Amino acid sequence: MKPGFILKSCLMVLCGMLAACAIITVNVYFPEKDVKQAYKSLDDMLLKEGGEETAPGDAPQSLPNGTKQEPPQSFLGQGRFTFSFVGTAHAEEPIADQLAIEIASNPEVLKAYEEMKERLPEMNRLRDSGIVGETKQGLVSVRAADKVAEVKPLVDAENRNRKAVITAMAKAILKINKKPEDSSALNQVLGKAAASYAVTRQEEARPGWWIELPNGRWVQK
């Protein structure tokens, strides 16, 4: 057998092995219901104006696409225990609470919520007037072309804060899955974390606010 043929065969086998390795992905369990509940609990604790919480008996609301909003059931929102801002959640706690505690232990996230709460009245005014709307990626988008320059700094700051929360959620999901926090695994859950955040924000939207549906169509709630 010619040496050139052997070398060529080895190279083909090596390329095949590298290609196989390239398509291997890390499977990460995404607890969508718990993620949404964790977001709601954090909003109740850190974002709501005046610290008001959703009443346990509140009826579910509907989005234009028929999705139902369920009232928060988290221990965090019901006062079953207090936030201790610990770095690691205990395994016996519900997943939603593990996620919320993990995220709330992040100083960057706490700062983001503090800043979002400070601008909440102004953001609500912009949403009430239809100048901005809630996107399907969990961000805020300017809908009034003549107001872009005026509100862009506020919207950009809001979106930076939201991205910090969404990224923290993605990292928390990897942590409870005991998966490495590498770019491949993070990218796998980041989009889902953003979509779940979008649903949470849209479920909290007031009637008349503009929201972007998963198909990209904008509607008023």
C-alpha positions, 0 to 999 in steps of 0.5 A: 500500500502506497504511503500517500494513500495511507496518509490520505486515509488518515487525514480523511478519518481525522477530518471525520472525527473533527466534524463529528466533535463539532456537531456535538452539543451539550443538552441543557434542561430548560425549565420554562415554567420555573424560569417564568416564575422566577422572573415574576418573583424577582419583579415582585420583589425588586421592580414593582412600584411601591413594592405591591405584589400580585394577589394570590386570587388574581385571575389569569390574563390572556395575551392576544395569542391565547397564552394564559398568565398564571399568578405567581406561586413562588415562595419568594412572592408569598413570603414563605421565606425571606431573600438572603441573597446567598450565592448557592441555592439549596437543592430541596428548594423549588427550581423557580426559587433556586433560580431567583435566589441565584440571580438575586445574589448577583450584584450586577442584577441587583443594580440593574433592577434598581435602575429599572425601578427608578425609570419605571414611571417614565417607561410606563408613560412611554408604553402608555403613549405607544412610543415604545413596545415590548419585543419578543426578545424581552427588550424594549423597542421604539415604535414612534419614528419621530421620538427615536432621538428623544427616548433612545438613551432611556431605551438603551439603558433599559435594554442593557439592564434587561440583558443583564437579567436575561444573561444571569438567568441563562447562567443560573440555568446552566448552574442548576443543570451542573453544566459548564458556563462556556459559550456553546452552552450559554448560547443554547439557553440564552435565546430561551431565557430571553423569550421567557422574559419577553412573555413575562413582561408581556403578561404584565403589560397593561391594556393598550400597550404594544407587544411583539408576538413570536411571529413578529407581528405587533399588536396592542394588548 
